[in-house]
Amino acid sequence: MNSAARKLDVSAARSRRESHARPSKKPGGRLPRTATRVPELSREGLRWRTDGANVDIVVEVRNPGSRPTAPGVLVIEAAPFGAFVPGYEIARVPVLALDPGGRRFVPVTVARGLLPTTPGPDDLPDRMFDGTTSWRDLERLTSTDWVGNLNVWFDVAPERAVEAHRALNLKITAGRRASMHVYLPSTEEALDFTLSGTGAGWSAEIVSSPWGATLIVGAPAAGHRTAITLAVTRRSDGCTVPVEFTVVSVEGQGDYLGCLQV
């Protein structure tokens, strides 16, 4: 991580929690020509890591075109871990023009305490996902790192936003199963769930219940790692959000993560 990472006071931004979606461009006209020449963003180019009390974020910006980009302001929004979860703005970073073929890494450091948190089992009612077992009876995925969603876009081109929804480097006790409750945004919102990416010896399933759904992950012997993607699709418009996990099986207690909000 670049040692020159910006340390931003985002306490004021934390209070702006009203946004359920990123800003849309104003109706009644086309964007200025210069606004279309902002750098490109990608989900792969959006990364973060926890460093003690801070979270270091790096956003890669690229210019694959034949003309320089215009200067712009990069907007970063954070949300609790999940899909279709409202968030709030945590940073605005000026980005200088990029030459054709150029790229730049934009670093931002944010205090972890100013980022949204994921509720734990003590914050939630104990609910049954089948006739005999509560999701609390299973081991719970946890993490010592910040897990959540980051959305980034340039202020003049919000329609080009990219998002990352990640819980990385989770630990689960070898040979055990861990659960994570999946909350729906509303009882009227119809969602479909698709799981992919489990490695040999791992299992992952979604168990439906009247209260939503529960993701259950089963671990093999210690020392194995897997990447799992939960694709959440909103039926009303076909929008799909990939929620990414990386999990390793260990001897002893895993890291507690809590629930996944959608």
N, C-alpha and C positions, 0 to 999 in steps of 0.2 A: 504494500500500500504506500503510496506517495507520502513522504514525511511532511510535505507541505499541505496536507489536507486541511480544508477550511473548517474552522470551528464556529458554528453558527448558533446564535441564540434564537431558538424557534419557539420560545414560550408563548409569544403572541400568536404564532400560527396555530398552536395547539388548540386555541379556543375556537378556530374556524372549522367546526365539525359538521357543517350543514351540507356538505357536498356529497351527493349520491352518485355523481358522475362528473367526469372532467368537463371543463367549460367547453361550450360549442361555439363555433364561429358565428358572428352576427349575421342575421338574415338580411336579404335585400341587396346583395352585392358580392362580387368575387374578391378573394383575398388579393392584396397588392402583390405585384409580380415578385418583389424582393422577398415576401413572406414565404413563397414556395421554394426558396433556395436555402432553407435551413438544413443543417446536417441530418444525416439519417441516424436513427436509433434502432437497437435490436434488443430482444429479450436476452440473448446470449451476452450482450455487452453491458448488461446491468448486473452488478455484483455487490455484495456486501459481506462484512465479517465483523464479529463482535470483538472488541478490544477493551476488556475491563468494563468500565462504566460508559463507554462510548460504542457507537456503531459506525464503522468506516464504510462509506458508500463510494463506489466508482462507477461512473457512467461513460461508456465509450461512445464518441460521436465520430461519424465518418462523412466524407464527401466523395462519393464514387463518380460524380459528374465531371463535366468538362469545363465548368465555370466555378469561380469562387462562391462560397455560400455567403449569405448576409450574416452579420452579427445577430445574435438572438439571446433570449433569456430562457434558460432551462428550468422548468418547474418540476419539483419532486414532491409527490404525495405519498403518504404512508397510510396503511389500513390494517386492521387486525387480520390474522391469517385466515384465508378462506377464498371464496369466490363471490362476486357480486356484493362485496361488503363496502359500505361507504367509508371514505377516509378523509384525511385533512392534509392540507399543504404544510410541508416542513421546511422547504427551501426554495429560493429562486437564485439562480447562478448565472451571471452574464457569461456568454460564450463568444469569443472573437471569431471573425471570419476564418474559414478553412479554405486553403488552396485546393485545386483539383487533385484528387487522389489522396488527400490528407486525412489524418485522423488525430484525435486528441482524447486523453483520459481526464475526465472532470471529477476531482475528488471532493467529497463533502463528509465532514464528521459531525454526527448528531449525538447528543447525550441519550443514552438508552432509556432513561427515565421519561423522556419526552416523546417516545414512540409508543404506539398502541401495544397493549399486552393481550395475551391469550388467556381466557378464563381457565381455571383449574377445576377439578371435580368437586371441591368444596364450595365452588360458586354455582353449582348446577344441581338440579334435583336428580335423585337416583331413579333411573328409569330402566324398565325391563325391555330388552330387544328380542327376547323369545320367552317362552312360557316359564323358564326356570332360572335364567341367568341375567344379572344386571351387568351393564357395561362397566360398573365400578368393581365387579368381581374379577375382571381381567387386569393384567398389568397395563400401565399407561405409558404411552410414548411421552418422552420428556426431552428437554434440551436446555443446556446452559447458555446457548446462543440465542440471539433475538430471532424469532420466526415471525414472518408477516408478509405483507404485500407492499411492493413499491410500484408506483405508476410514474412515468416520466414523459414529458412532452415539451415542445417549445411553445411559448405563449402565443405566437402567431399561427401555430399549426396544431391545435389540440386534437384534430382528427387523425394525426399521425402518432398518437401516444402508444407506448408499449408498456406492458405490465409484467411483473414477475411475482409469483406466489410460491414461496419456498419455505420448507423446513428441512434443513440440511444437517448431516452428521448426527442424526438421532441414534440412540442406543436402546437395545432391547435385550433382555436376558435370553441367553441361548436356550432353545427348546420351549420357549414360552410364547404366549399370544398377548398382544397389546391392542387396546381399543381406543377409538377416537370418535366422539359423537359429531355428527354433521348436522348443523342447524340450517333450516330453510329460511329464506328471507321473509316469507309470508306463507300462510296456509293456502293462498290462492296461486302462488307461483309454482308452476310445474317444472321440475328439473329432472334430467337424466344423468346417470353416473356411469362412467366407463373406466375400468382399471387396466393398466398396462405396465409392463416392464419388470415384473418380479423375476428374480434369478432362481437358479436351481436350489431347491430346498426351502424356498420362501413361499409363503401363501399370502394372499390378500383378497378380501371379499367385502362387499357392502351388504349389510343386513338391514332391511327396511323395518320400520316400526311406525305406529300411529303418530309418533312425535318427530319423525324425520328419518335419519339413517345413521348407521354406525359403521365406521371403517375398522376392520379387524385385520391385523398383520400377524403372521406366524413366523417365528425365526428358526433357522437350522442351528447346527453346532456353532460354537463360538468362533469368531474370526472371519465370518462371511459378511459381505456387504452387498446391498442391492439398491437400485433406484426405482422408485414407483411413481407413476403419474396418475393422478385422479383427474379425469376430464369431466367437468361439470357443464352441462349444456342446458340453456334456458329454452324451453320449447316455444315460448311466445315469439322469439325472433331468431332462434337457431344459434345464438351466440354461445361459443364454447370457451371456457377458461381452463387451462391446464394448471393443476396444483401439484407441485413437485416435492418429493421426499427422497432423501437418501438415509438409509438405515444400516447399522452395523450390529451384528450379534456379539454379545460380550458375556463373560462370566460375571454374575452378580447383578445388582439392580440397574435397570436402564435409567435414562434421563426422562423426567416427566415433562410432557408437552401440554396436555390438556385437551381442548376440543377444537374442532375445525368449524369456523363460522362460514356459512354461505347464505 
